[in-house]
Amino acid sequence: MFSKNEVSYFAGCIEIGNSVLVGCNTMILPNIKIGDNVMIGASTVVSKDWEAGWFYASVPTKRIETFEDLVKRRKKQIYKDVSSI
């Protein structure tokens, strides 16, 4: 049988903050904390705690840009696409 510590390691808690988007096929390992306003790209492995307000992606995983900068860039792109219609 497993000891209490071994069970908590294998069945650890995952804490996910507010306004978090997790891409498809993402694996979040046990005992991980993900902050608020985080975007995680598809097929990412989350193996350590991530601070709030960032977009994470790529293999190996890295911080791409702040969440606010990503939202601003996407809004500009959407407005540009709409105005061209």
N, C-alpha and C positions, 0 to 999 in steps of 0.2 A: 504494500500500500504506500501511498504518498504521504509525506509529512504535511502539516498545515502550510508551511512556507513553500513547498513544492507545488501544492495545489494552487495557491494564490499566484504563483509565477505563471503557471500554465493557463489559469482562468482569470488573469488579471483584468482590472477595470480599464476602460478606455473612456476618457473625458473629452467630449467634443463641445466646443463653445458655440455661441450664437452666430448665425449667418455664415455657416460653413458649407461649402459646396465640395463634394467628394466625387471625383471622376470615376467612370466605370473601371472595373477590374483593379481597383485600388486595394491594397492589403495593409491593414493597420494592425501592428503587432500589439501584444498585451502591455498594459501599464504605460500607456501613452496619453499625453495631454496635448490637445490641439486648441489653440486660442481662438478668440472671436475674429470674424471677418477674414477667414482663410479660404483660399481656393486651392484644391489639390488636383493636379492634372491626372488624366487617365493612366492606368497601369503603373501607378506610383507605389513604392513600398515605404510606409511610414514606420521608421525604426527608432525614432527619438522624438522628444517633445518639440513642438513647433510653436513659435511665438505668434501673437496676434498680428493681423493686418498685412499678411503677405500672400503672394501667389507662388506655390511650390510646384515644380514639375521637372521632367527630364530624368535621364538615367545616367549616372547616379543623380539622386534628387538634389536640387539646389533651389535657393530663393531666386525667383525670376524678377519680380518687381513688387512694389507695394500694392495692396488691394485698391487703395484710392487712385493710384496712377493707372492701374488696369481699368477701373471703371471709367475714368476720364477719357482714356484712349478709345475704349469701346463706344462711349457716347459720341465722340467725334466721328468715328467711323459710321455709326448708325445715321447720324444727321447728314453726313456726306452722301451715304447711299440713298436716303429718302429724298434729298434735294435733287438728285440726278434723275428721279422718276418723272 
